[in-house]
């Protein structure tokens, strides 16, 4: 007769999911309502221990009370509103508490109860209750705000390089509807999260998160997917013209990593810097002789891969006090000299002191012409820098070879 009344006072029987007004985004911005709801659950969960004492003289009823109310409070997560009771739950109901760790975290997070989160971290034995491939992105973002929890999850099963599927959305392009399926990663979410501390970012790197792991992102302007890398995510705010103080330390960690990868490249290929200096000096003989004894295609493809993955600036200071220079030889070669249309139908070539530069451009073009990707990259840069084609007004400007100034009949 007493047990049903207890259940009415506390919770409906067999509550499996944690449902509360916090699921409404409104409550994320209404601190008064958040505090009010937290206090409501705090006071209600307190009944667990009070009724425990009250039922001490009736062991059978007390046992049934624990089986219903306590396990309901654990599985729904609401017991996390009361840290002393949460600790007791992990002691007396270890299996139920372990299975409900995610719901417990959600309740602790929404009540902003750091003590409860610390208790969850202390008692977490494996990451099974935080299945990375099934968690909502919002929950992952919340988890990333707690470095200790992230480290425990990485220690007990989380893959730091797991590619997360984002929620699908529809992009309308004219009369066409495109279902967009994007991806993200723990490292990118930690960079983009304003309230995610730099410590979380460092922990992810410590446990093997790859700063060069790209994920699919839909480019609306191009109507196609592109790879987004962590450095691209870190530099996004710079492209938009503002700087967030919380992102600065994360960006510095990434920058240090990318600079180290560039140094490793030059240790692996010391001839690359030497060839770069010959190009800058416009030493045609030295360039031609050096290219004859090396595999430029392999080196340049690796350099462009580093550029793409790490979003190196096209121009860098190689050494303190050094002039700004392009890090890719092909980019450097393509900008050595300029040829352009003065006006339609009339070509103007800047020759004389630029003749060596045009000759070097032609030598490099002949060398990399066997690789279609490098050839297209080189031609795109030539076009950006003003070097013309036989007919730049054709539909496909890359169909024909470029005409360098040195090959023109200047009569």
N, C-alpha and C positions, 0 to 999 in steps of 0.2 A: 504493500500500500504506500510505503514511503518512497520506494525507488523511482516510480514514475514521476513523482513530484520533483525529486532531485534532478532528473534528466531535464525536466522542463525549466528548472532554475538555471541549469548550466548550458547544455547543448542539446540539439536534436540527436537522437540515437543514430549511429552508423554514418556520421559525417565523415566523408572521405577527402573532400577537397576544401582548401581554405578559400572562402569567398568573403570579401568585405568591400566596403566602399572605396578602398584604395585602388581597385581596378578601374575606377573612374579617374581619368587624368586630372580632373578638377582638384582632387585631393592632394595631388603632388605640389600644388601651388597654394594650398590653403592650410597654413600652419595651425590655425585655430581648430579647424575640423580634424586635422591629423592628431593633435594633442588630445582632443576630446574623445576621439575613437580609441586612442591608445589607453587612456585612463579607463574607458569603459571595459576593455578587455582585461586590463590589469586587475581591476576590482572583481570581475567575474571569475577569472582564473584563481584568485585568492580563495574562492569557495572550495577548491579541491582539497586544500589542507584542512580547512575548517570542518568540512563534512567528514573528512578522514577521522578526525578526533571524535566527532559526534557519533560515528558508527563503530567505535572501538568495541563496544559491548555486544555488537552483533556481527561476528566475523563473516558469516555468510553474506550478509547484505553489504558489508564493507568490501568483500572480494568482488561482488557483482558491480559495486560502485566503481572500483578500480578498473574492472574489465570494460566498462562502458565509458564513463566520464574521462578517466585519465587517458585511456588509449585514444579516445576521440580528440581530446585536447592536444595530444602529441601528434597524431596523424594530420590534424588540421593545421598545426603549427602555432596555435594561439598560446600554448604554454610558454612560448618564448617571450611573451610579454612580462613574465615573472622569472628572472634569472635563478633565484634559489630553487624554484619548482622545476625549472629546466634541468638544473644540475641533478636534482633528485630523479627526474625522469630518465636521465642517462644511466643512473645507478640502478634503479629498480626495473626499468623497461628498456634495456640496452638494444634489443633487436628492433623494437618498434621505433625507438628514437633514431637509430642508425638509418632505417628505411625512410624515415620522414625528415631527414636532415635538410633537404631542399625547402620543404614547407616551413620548417623551423627557421631557416635563414630568411625566407621571404617575410615572415612575421617580424623577426628581429630587425630586419632592414627597414621595414615600413614603420616600425615604432622607434627607429633610430636608437636601438638599445645595443650599444657596443659591448656591454658585459655579456649579453646573450650570444653575440657573434663569437666572442672569445671562447665561450663554453663550447660552442659547436665546433670550432677549429680544434680545440683541445681533444675532443672526443671523436673526431673524424678519423676513421680507420681506412677507408677507401673512397674512391670517387664514384662508386656505382650509383649513389643517390643524386649525383650531379652529372647526368649523361650529356656530354658536350654536344652530341649530334641531335639531341632532342630539346635542349633548353631554348627558351625564347631569348632573342637577342637582348631584350631589356634586362632579363635576369643576369645574363653574362656581363653586361655593362655594370650592373650593381656589384656583382662578385669581384670584378676587377678593381673596385675601389678599396678592397681589403687585401693588402699584400700578403699577410699571414695566411689567409684563406687560399689565395691563389697558389702560394708555395706548397701548401699542404695538398692541394688538388693535383699539382704537377708531380708531387712526390708519390701520389697514390693512384695515378692512372691517367691524368689528362695529358693529351698529346699537344705540346706547345705549337706544333705546326699544322694542327687540324684546320682544314678549310671549312668554314661555316657557310651554310646556305642562308641567304637572306630571304625575307618574305617577298614573294613574287608581287609585281605590280604591273599595271597596264599603262603603256605609253601610246598615245594616239598620234599617228602621223598621217594627216589628211583623213581619208576614210579608212585607213588601216589601223588595226589595233594590235600592238606588239606586246606579248607577254614577256616581261623582263625578268630574267633569273640571274641575280647578282650574287657575289660571294664576298666574304670578308675573313679576317683572321683575328686571333687574340691580340697580336702585336698592333695591327691597324686599329682595332677597337680601343686599345689602351692609349694609342696616340691621339685618336679623335676625341676620347673622353676627357672633357675639361676637368672633371673632378677625379679622374684616375691619377693617383700619385706617380711620380717618376720611379719610385721604388718598385711598383708593380712592373713597370717597363723593364727595369734592370733584372728583376727576378725571371721574367720571361726569357730574356737573353741568356741568363745564367743557366737555365734549364734547356737551352738549345733552340729557342725560337730563331728562325732564319730571317735576318733583315732583308734578304733578297727574294723572299717568297712573294710572288705576285698572285693576285686574285682578280676574278672577272668583274669589271665594272662597265656599265652601259654608257656610251658616249652619245648623248642626244643629238649633238650637232652632226656627228658622222653616221648616226643610226647603226652603230656596230659596237661590239664589245672590245674593250681594251684591258690590258693588265694594269692594275693599280699596285704599286709597291709601297712598303712602309715609308720610304723617303718621300714619295709622292704625296702620301697622306700628311706627312709632317710639314711639307712645304705648301700645302693647299691654302692655308690661311695667308701665307706670304703673297701668293698669287692674287688673293682677294683683297690685299692691301691692309691687313691688320695683323698684329702680333699678340698672341695670348701668352701671358707669363707662365701659365701652367705647362705649355707645350715646349718652352725653351729648353729645359734640361733634357727632355726626351730627344729633341732635335739635335742637341749637342752630342748625346750618346751615339745617335745614328751617324752623324757627321764624322765622328772619330772612327767609327767602324768603316765607313766608306773610304776615308782617307787611307786607312791601313790596307784596304784591299787594293787601292791604287798603287801604294808602295810595293805590295807583293807582286803586282803586275810588272813593275819596272825592275824588280830584282830578278824575276823570271826571264824578262826580255830586255837586257841592258842595251841592246843594239837599237831599241825603239827610240830612246832619248837621243842617241847619237844621230840616227836618221832624221829625227825631228830638227836637230840643230842644223843639219845640212840643208834641209828644206827651207828653214828660216833664213839661212845665208844665201839661198838661191844658187847653191853649188851644184850645177847640173852633173858634172863629172862624178862627184862623190855620191850623189843620189843614185845615179845609174849603176855605179859599181857596187854600192851597198845592196841595192834591190836584187842584183844578180845572185847574191849569195844567201838570201833569207826567204822565208815564207811569209810575205807580207799579209796575204789573205788570212791566214790563221791568227796572226797577231791582231790585225785590225778587227776581225770578227769578235775576238775576245774583248777588245777594248770597247767596242760598241755594245756588247752584252753588259759589261760593267756600267757603261753609261746609262743603259736602259733600266737595269735593275736598281741602280743606286741614285739615278737622276743627278749625276755629277753636273755641275755647271759647265757649260761649253768652254768657258775660259776660267783658268785658275792661276794663282800664284804658285809656281812649282817650288820656289825657295823664297825665304824672306828677302825682300828687297828686289826680287826678280820681277821682270815685266810680266804683265798678264799675257798668257799664251793659251792657245787651244790645246786640249789634251789629246784629241784625235788627230793623227797625221792627215787623214783624208780631209777633215774639216779645215785644217791649216792649209793644205795644198789648194783646196777649192777657193780660198780667199786670197791667194797670193797676188792675183792681178785681176783686172776687170775689163771685160769686153761687153759692149751693149749696143742697142739700137738708139742712135741719136734721135731719129724719128723714123716712122714707118718706111721701110724699103732702103734706108741708108744705114749701113753698118759703120761703126767707128771703133777702131782697135787702138788701145793704148799700147803702143809698141816701144821700141827704144830700150829703156832700162827695164821694161817689163818682159822683154823677149825671153829671158831665162825662166821667168815664172811660168809663162805659157808653155815652154818646153817641158818643164817639170810636171805641169798639169797633164800634158799629153802622155808622158812616160808613165805616170801613175795610172792613167786611164787604161793604157794598154796592159798594165800588169794586173789590175783588178777586174778587167773586162770578163774574165772567165767565171766570175761569181756574180750571179744576177742580183743578189741582195746588196752587195757592196757597190756594184755598178749603179744601181738605182739610187742608193744613198749618195754616191758621189755626184751623180747628175743633178739630184735635187739640190745639193749644196752649191753646185756650179750655177744653177738657175737663180738661187737666192742671192748669189754674189754677183750676178750680172753677166756671166759668160753665156753667149747666145747659142742657139741651135741653127741648123740650116733653115728651118722654118718653125719658129717658136709659136706660130699661130695654129699649128696642126692640133687635131683633137688629142693625140698622144705625143707630147713633146719628147718622150723617152724612146720613141720607136727608132729614131735615127741617131747616129753618133754626133756629138757636138763638133763644131768647127772652131778650132783654136786659132788665135791671131797669127801664130807662127806659121800656119798652113795656108794663109791667105796670099793671094796675088795682089800686091799692094799697088799695082800700076793703075 
